[in-house]
């Protein structure tokens, strides 16, 4: 196999990341390995992330951001999700007890801390359910500490139907959620779902791919990143084709070849899902999520 200079740089970053975070070569001691690929970035436009097993931690930590402290104080944290990255520090929690009152108080706290986020509310699923007996399936809240953009709030929603209150039992309903995303007043989410339908609409219809999550990162400098996630189920996703089509060959040949070579080298990595992303500056990125092929 011909290994390009870009592949070598990615490999060096990856091996250093594994070593620094004590991750096994086959990634069997973490939940997911994340690989973010950026359309326009520095010399090495990738980031690695390690998603660890969710932790049932009930105590507030001294370093917890204010909004996460609020969630703990109101018994809204189901799990803490540790994440290590090569670029950004992250604090994630999976939510529970999404009652009408809890969500109302959460929204008020969110806007108290991030007042300018209010202008984004029309673009995302309603935080407070329209009926008091319904609970919005907000899945994850995160805080990102990004040296480039500044602090950010991250919200993610599961795109599936839950059959129990604690969101342990679910079924896919892809057609409904495609229509739901198209109904939002967001040109960015609509751009993403249009691309996904063009590339993978047929695979979604036959159940080989499924909608997974939708998310938004809102940075304090008024930049937002919009994300739609797909879960792979018996579908042979061609990564070079995805990168080429989404980045539109925008001087990204080196990174496309480099990422493809890297993945071919590491047969211990099994692709579990992807996220298609775009920010308010129209800069695109793709996130990939791998599990150990041994699992």
matplotlib code that plots the C-alpha trace (Angstrom):
import matplotlib.pyplot as plt

x = [0.0, 1.3, 1.3, 1.0, 2.5, -0.9, -1.5, 1.8, 0.8, -2.6, -0.9, 1.6, -1.2, -3.3, -0.5, 0.3, -3.4, -3.6, -0.5, -1.5, -4.9, -3.9, -6.2, -5.6, -4.6, -7.9, -9.8, -11.5, -11.3, -13.4, -16.9, -16.2, -13.2, -14.2, -12.4, -13.4, -12.4, -12.5, -12.9, -10.8, -8.4, -4.8, -2.1, -3.6, -7.4, -8.4, -9.2, -9.3, -11.7, -12.2, -15.7, -15.4, -18.1, -20.9, -20.3, -23.1, -21.7, -24.1, -21.7, -21.0, -17.4, -15.7, -14.7, -18.3, -19.7, -22.7, -25.3, -24.1, -24.2, -27.8, -28.7, -27.1, -28.9, -32.2, -31.6, -31.5, -28.2, -28.5, -24.9, -21.7, -19.9, -16.1, -14.6, -10.9, -9.9, -6.8, -8.2, -11.1, -12.0, -15.6, -18.0, -21.0, -24.0, -26.9, -30.2, -33.1, -36.3, -37.3, -40.6, -42.3, -41.2, -37.6, -37.4, -38.9, -36.4, -33.6, -34.5, -34.5, -31.1, -29.7, -30.8, -29.5, -26.0, -26.2, -28.7, -27.9, -28.9, -32.5, -32.3, -31.5, -34.6, -36.7, -34.1, -34.1, -36.6, -38.7, -36.9, -40.2, -42.9, -46.1, -48.1, -47.3, -47.5, -45.0, -41.2, -38.8, -36.1, -33.1, -30.4, -27.1, -26.0, -22.3, -20.0, -17.1, -14.0, -12.6, -9.6, -10.6, -14.3, -14.6, -17.0, -19.9, -23.2, -23.9, -27.4, -28.3, -31.6, -32.1, -34.0, -36.0, -39.3, -38.9, -41.3, -40.5, -40.0, -36.3, -35.5, -34.2, -36.5, -37.0, -37.8, -36.6, -39.0, -36.7, -39.3, -41.0, -37.8, -36.7, -40.0, -39.6, -36.1, -37.4, -40.1, -37.7, -37.0, -33.3, -31.6, -28.6, -30.5, -32.4, -29.1, -27.8, -30.9, -31.1, -27.5, -28.3, -31.4, -29.4, -26.5, -28.2, -32.0, -32.3, -30.2, -32.3, -35.6, -34.5, -33.1, -29.3, -28.8, -30.8, -31.0, -29.2, -29.0, -29.3, -27.2, -26.2, -23.0, -23.6, -20.4, -20.4, -19.1, -22.4, -21.1, -23.2, -22.4, -25.3, -25.0, -27.0, -25.9, -26.4, -26.0, -24.7, -26.5, -25.2, -24.3, -20.9, -20.3, -17.6, -15.7, -13.7, -17.0, -18.7, -15.8, -15.5, -19.2, -19.7, -16.5, -17.1, -13.4, -12.6, -8.8, -9.4, -7.7, -4.8, -7.1, -9.5, -6.6, -5.0, -8.1, -8.9, -5.4, -5.5, -8.8, -7.5, -4.4, -6.5, -8.7, -9.3, -11.6, -15.2, -17.3, -20.4, -21.8, -21.1, -22.2, -22.5, -21.8, -21.9, -21.4, -22.7, -19.6, -20.5, -17.4, -18.1, -16.9, -17.6, -17.3, -16.8, -17.4, -15.6, -16.0, -13.5, -14.0, -13.5, -16.8]
y = [0.0, 3.5, 5.6, 9.4, 12.1, 12.9, 9.3, 9.4, 12.6, 11.1, 7.9, 9.8, 11.8, 8.6, 6.7, 9.6, 9.9, 6.2, 6.4, 9.5, 8.2, 4.6, 3.2, -0.3, -0.8, -2.5, 0.2, -2.5, -0.4, 2.5, 2.8, 4.6, 6.2, 9.4, 10.8, 14.3, 15.5, 19.2, 20.7, 23.8, 23.7, 23.7, 21.5, 18.4, 18.8, 15.9, 15.3, 12.1, 11.6, 8.7, 8.1, 6.1, 3.9, 6.0, 6.5, 6.5, 9.4, 11.3, 13.9, 17.3, 18.0, 21.2, 21.8, 21.2, 24.1, 25.9, 24.3, 20.8, 21.6, 22.8, 19.4, 17.5, 19.7, 18.9, 15.1, 15.3, 13.4, 9.7, 9.2, 11.2, 10.5, 11.2, 12.2, 12.9, 14.7, 16.0, 19.5, 20.3, 19.5, 18.2, 17.6, 15.4, 14.1, 11.9, 13.3, 11.8, 13.0, 15.2, 16.4, 19.5, 21.4, 20.2, 21.2, 24.6, 25.3, 23.9, 26.2, 29.2, 28.3, 27.7, 31.2, 32.7, 31.4, 31.6, 34.5, 34.8, 31.1, 32.2, 33.2, 29.5, 28.1, 28.1, 26.0, 23.1, 20.8, 22.5, 22.2, 22.4, 20.0, 21.5, 19.3, 18.8, 15.0, 14.7, 14.6, 15.8, 13.2, 15.4, 12.8, 14.6, 18.0, 18.9, 21.8, 22.3, 24.4, 25.3, 27.5, 28.5, 29.4, 29.8, 27.9, 26.2, 24.5, 21.2, 19.7, 16.4, 14.6, 10.9, 10.4, 7.3, 6.5, 5.6, 3.1, 3.7, 6.7, 6.1, 5.7, 2.2, 0.6, 2.2, 1.6, 3.3, 5.7, 7.2, 8.5, 10.5, 12.1, 13.0, 14.9, 16.3, 17.7, 19.2, 21.0, 22.9, 26.5, 25.8, 26.1, 24.3, 21.2, 21.2, 21.3, 18.3, 16.2, 17.0, 15.7, 12.6, 11.8, 12.2, 10.0, 7.4, 7.7, 4.3, 2.6, 4.3, 3.0, -0.6, -0.3, -0.6, 2.9, 4.7, 8.3, 8.3, 11.8, 15.5, 18.1, 21.7, 23.3, 26.9, 28.9, 32.2, 34.1, 33.3, 30.5, 27.4, 23.9, 21.7, 17.9, 14.9, 11.4, 8.1, 4.7, 2.0, -1.3, -3.8, -1.0, -0.8, 3.0, 4.1, 6.8, 8.3, 8.8, 10.4, 12.8, 13.6, 14.3, 16.3, 18.4, 18.8, 18.2, 21.6, 21.1, 18.1, 15.4, 14.9, 14.5, 12.1, 9.9, 10.1, 9.2, 6.3, 4.9, 5.3, 3.3, 0.5, 0.1, -0.2, -3.2, -3.4, -0.3, -1.0, 2.0, 2.3, 5.7, 9.1, 12.7, 15.2, 18.7, 22.3, 25.6, 29.1, 30.0, 27.1, 25.2, 21.5, 18.5, 14.8, 12.9, 9.1, 6.8, 3.4, 0.5, -2.4, -5.0, -7.5, -6.6]
z = [0.0, -0.9, 2.2, 1.6, 3.7, 5.0, 6.1, 8.0, 9.8, 10.8, 11.9, 14.1, 15.7, 16.3, 17.9, 20.2, 21.1, 22.0, 24.1, 26.0, 26.8, 27.5, 24.8, 23.6, 20.0, 19.2, 21.1, 23.1, 26.3, 25.0, 23.7, 20.5, 18.7, 16.9, 13.9, 12.8, 9.3, 8.5, 5.0, 5.7, 8.6, 9.6, 8.0, 9.7, 9.4, 11.7, 15.4, 17.3, 20.2, 22.7, 24.1, 27.3, 28.9, 30.5, 34.2, 36.8, 38.8, 41.0, 42.5, 41.1, 40.3, 41.2, 37.5, 36.2, 34.1, 35.5, 33.3, 34.2, 37.9, 37.4, 35.8, 38.7, 41.3, 39.6, 39.3, 35.5, 34.8, 33.9, 33.0, 32.7, 29.4, 29.5, 26.2, 25.4, 22.3, 20.5, 20.0, 22.3, 26.0, 26.4, 29.2, 28.3, 30.2, 29.2, 30.5, 32.4, 34.2, 31.2, 32.7, 31.6, 34.7, 34.5, 30.8, 31.5, 34.2, 32.0, 29.2, 31.5, 32.9, 29.4, 28.2, 31.4, 30.7, 26.9, 26.3, 22.6, 22.1, 22.1, 18.4, 17.6, 19.2, 16.0, 14.3, 16.7, 18.3, 21.0, 24.4, 26.2, 25.0, 23.7, 26.0, 29.6, 29.5, 26.7, 27.1, 24.4, 23.9, 24.5, 24.8, 25.5, 26.8, 26.4, 27.1, 24.7, 25.5, 22.1, 21.8, 18.3, 18.8, 22.6, 24.9, 23.3, 24.4, 22.7, 22.5, 20.9, 20.2, 19.4, 16.1, 17.0, 18.8, 22.5, 23.9, 27.5, 29.7, 30.4, 26.7, 26.9, 24.4, 20.9, 17.3, 14.1, 12.3, 9.7, 7.3, 10.0, 11.3, 7.8, 7.4, 10.8, 10.1, 6.8, 8.7, 11.0, 10.2, 9.6, 6.2, 7.7, 8.9, 5.6, 3.7, 5.6, 5.2, 1.5, 1.1, 3.2, 1.1, -2.1, -1.0, 1.2, 0.8, -0.8, 1.9, 4.6, 3.0, 3.2, 6.7, 6.0, 7.4, 10.1, 11.3, 14.7, 16.2, 15.4, 17.2, 17.4, 18.9, 19.7, 20.4, 22.4, 19.3, 17.6, 15.4, 15.3, 14.0, 12.8, 12.7, 11.5, 12.5, 10.7, 12.2, 9.9, 9.8, 7.2, 4.7, 3.0, 3.2, 0.8, 2.8, -0.2, -2.1, 1.0, 1.5, -2.2, -2.6, 0.5, 0.3, -3.4, -4.2, -2.5, -2.4, -0.1, -2.2, 0.3, 3.3, 1.4, 0.3, 3.7, 5.7, 3.4, 3.7, 7.4, 7.7, 5.4, 7.6, 10.8, 10.1, 13.9, 13.5, 12.5, 11.3, 13.5, 12.3, 10.9, 11.3, 8.5, 9.7, 8.6, 10.5, 10.0, 8.0, 5.6, 6.6, 6.4, 8.4, 8.8, 12.0, 12.0, 14.9, 15.2, 17.5, 17.9, 15.2, 18.0, 19.7]

ax = plt.figure().add_subplot(projection="3d")
ax.plot(x, y, z, "-o")
ax.set_aspect("equal")
plt.show()
